[in-house]
Amino acid sequence: MRSYSFPMPPMLAALAASLLLAGCASTSDQYPSLRIRDSERVQGTLEPASAAPVADPTPAPADLPGKLAAMLAGARSAHAEFTAALPGAQRSVAAARGASTESNAWAAAQVALADLDSARSKTAIALADLDLLYADATLEYTERTAIDAARDEVIGLVDDEDQALDRLRRLI
């Protein structure tokens, strides 16, 4: 036996599908309410918690002054290296001003800026070490006044170096 299939026009197929799906819909108010149920209500009173007295931080470790002195010495040494390299970099950048990126002067200026970046990164490493020390002191709830003072000094050094690098980069 041979079976025949009749092509169904797209409009008739859409009508048949909508009739079949219409049986799934309901016109009654059977949907759940979105109102807050009694079990979802917050209960209790809002009273401020009694403030417990805050204990003083524990004293800083005995080896902290030595650690800070070493970190500050490293930062100052890196800053001195940066300061010593700065005039040469300024001369190289001045010579490269307006030069083509393919010129030797431009390449020399880029090398001088990279040397300054390297010296700056040494200062930033000292700052990162101080930040880590500060975070540890915070977590251990120990005195950090000396760490704050050292960090402030090194942050000042890094800021000075960043400003010098920004000025030089704007000139090229």
C-alpha positions as CSV (number, residue, x, y, z in Angstrom):
1,M,0.0,0.0,0.0
2,R,1.1,3.4,-0.7
3,S,0.6,6.3,1.7
4,Y,0.1,9.8,0.6
5,S,1.0,12.9,2.6
6,F,-0.6,16.1,2.1
7,P,1.5,19.3,2.6
8,M,0.0,21.5,5.3
9,P,0.2,25.2,4.7
10,P,2.2,27.1,7.3
11,M,-0.9,29.1,8.4
12,L,-2.8,26.0,9.1
13,A,0.1,24.5,11.0
14,A,0.3,27.6,13.2
15,L,-3.5,27.4,13.9
16,A,-3.3,23.8,14.8
17,A,-0.4,24.4,17.2
18,S,-2.2,27.3,18.9
19,L,-5.3,25.2,19.4
20,L,-3.3,22.4,21.0
21,L,-1.5,24.9,23.3
22,A,-4.7,26.6,24.3
23,G,-5.7,23.5,26.2
24,C,-2.7,24.1,28.5
25,A,-3.8,27.6,29.5
26,S,-6.2,28.3,32.3
27,T,-8.5,31.2,32.8
28,S,-9.1,30.7,36.5
29,D,-7.2,32.5,39.3
30,Q,-5.2,29.4,40.1
31,Y,-1.8,31.2,40.1
32,P,0.0,31.5,43.4
33,S,-0.1,34.8,45.2
34,L,3.0,36.9,45.3
35,R,2.1,38.4,48.7
36,I,4.3,37.8,51.7
37,R,3.2,34.8,53.6
38,D,3.1,34.8,57.4
39,S,6.1,32.5,57.6
40,E,8.1,34.9,55.5
41,R,7.6,37.9,57.7
42,V,10.5,39.0,59.8
43,Q,9.8,38.9,63.4
44,G,11.6,40.4,66.4
45,T,12.6,43.8,67.5
46,L,15.3,46.1,66.4
47,E,17.5,46.8,69.4
48,P,21.1,48.1,69.2
49,A,23.7,45.6,70.2
50,S,25.5,46.4,73.4
51,A,28.9,47.8,72.5
52,A,31.6,45.7,74.1
53,P,34.6,47.6,75.1
54,V,37.4,47.4,72.5
55,A,40.6,46.1,73.9
56,D,43.8,48.0,73.1
57,P,46.0,46.4,70.4
58,T,48.8,44.2,71.5
59,P,52.3,45.8,71.4
60,A,54.3,45.5,68.2
61,P,56.8,42.6,68.0
62,A,60.2,43.4,69.4
63,D,61.8,42.8,65.9
64,L,59.6,45.3,64.2
65,P,61.9,48.3,64.4
66,G,64.7,46.3,62.7
67,K,62.3,45.1,60.0
68,L,61.1,48.6,59.3
69,A,64.6,50.1,59.3
70,A,65.6,47.5,56.7
71,M,62.6,48.1,54.5
72,L,63.0,51.9,54.7
73,A,66.7,51.5,53.8
74,G,65.8,49.5,50.8
75,A,63.2,52.0,49.7
76,R,65.6,54.9,50.2
77,S,68.3,53.1,48.3
78,A,66.0,52.4,45.3
79,H,64.8,56.0,45.4
80,A,68.4,57.2,45.3
81,E,69.0,55.0,42.3
82,F,65.9,56.5,40.6
83,T,67.1,60.0,41.5
84,A,70.6,59.3,40.1
85,A,69.2,58.0,36.8
86,L,66.6,60.8,36.4
87,P,68.9,63.5,34.8
88,G,70.2,61.1,32.2
89,A,66.7,60.0,31.3
90,Q,65.6,63.7,31.1
91,R,68.5,64.3,28.6
92,S,67.5,61.3,26.6
93,V,63.8,62.3,26.5
94,A,64.7,65.8,25.5
95,A,66.9,64.5,22.7
96,A,64.1,62.3,21.5
97,R,61.4,64.9,21.5
98,G,59.8,65.0,18.1
99,A,62.0,62.2,16.8
100,S,60.6,59.3,14.8
101,T,59.9,56.1,16.7
102,E,62.5,54.5,14.4
103,S,65.3,56.8,15.5
104,N,68.1,55.9,17.8
105,A,67.2,58.9,20.1
106,W,63.7,57.6,20.6
107,A,65.1,54.1,21.4
108,A,67.6,55.6,23.9
109,A,64.8,57.5,25.6
110,Q,62.7,54.3,25.9
111,V,65.7,52.5,27.5
112,A,66.2,55.4,29.9
113,L,62.5,55.3,30.9
114,A,62.7,51.5,31.3
115,D,65.7,52.0,33.7
116,L,63.7,54.5,35.7
117,D,60.7,52.1,35.8
118,S,63.0,49.4,37.1
119,A,64.3,51.7,39.9
120,R,60.7,52.7,40.7
121,S,59.7,49.0,40.9
122,K,62.3,48.4,43.6
123,T,60.7,51.2,45.6
124,A,57.3,49.8,45.0
125,I,58.5,46.4,46.2
126,A,59.5,47.9,49.5
127,L,56.0,49.5,49.7
128,A,54.4,46.1,49.0
129,D,56.4,44.6,51.8
130,L,55.2,47.4,54.2
131,D,51.6,46.8,53.0
132,L,51.9,43.1,53.9
133,L,53.4,44.0,57.3
134,Y,50.5,46.4,57.8
135,A,47.9,43.8,56.8
136,D,49.4,41.2,59.2
137,A,49.5,43.7,62.0
138,T,45.8,44.6,61.3
139,L,44.8,40.9,61.3
140,E,46.7,40.2,64.5
141,Y,45.4,43.4,66.1
142,T,48.9,44.7,67.0
143,E,50.1,48.3,67.2
144,R,50.8,49.7,63.7
145,T,51.7,53.3,64.2
146,A,55.4,52.7,63.3
147,I,54.3,50.8,60.2
148,D,52.0,53.7,59.2
149,A,54.9,56.2,59.4
150,A,57.1,54.0,57.3
151,R,54.4,53.4,54.7
152,D,53.7,57.1,54.5
153,E,57.3,57.8,53.8
154,V,57.6,55.2,51.1
155,I,54.3,56.2,49.5
156,G,55.7,59.7,49.2
157,L,58.8,58.3,47.4
158,V,56.7,56.3,45.0
159,D,54.4,59.2,44.3
160,D,57.5,61.4,43.5
161,E,58.8,58.8,41.1
162,D,55.4,58.3,39.5
163,Q,55.1,62.1,38.9
164,A,58.6,62.2,37.3
165,L,57.9,59.3,35.0
166,D,54.5,60.9,34.0
167,R,56.2,64.2,33.1
168,L,58.8,62.4,31.0
169,R,56.3,60.2,29.2
170,R,54.3,63.2,28.2
171,L,57.3,64.8,26.6
172,I,57.9,62.0,24.1
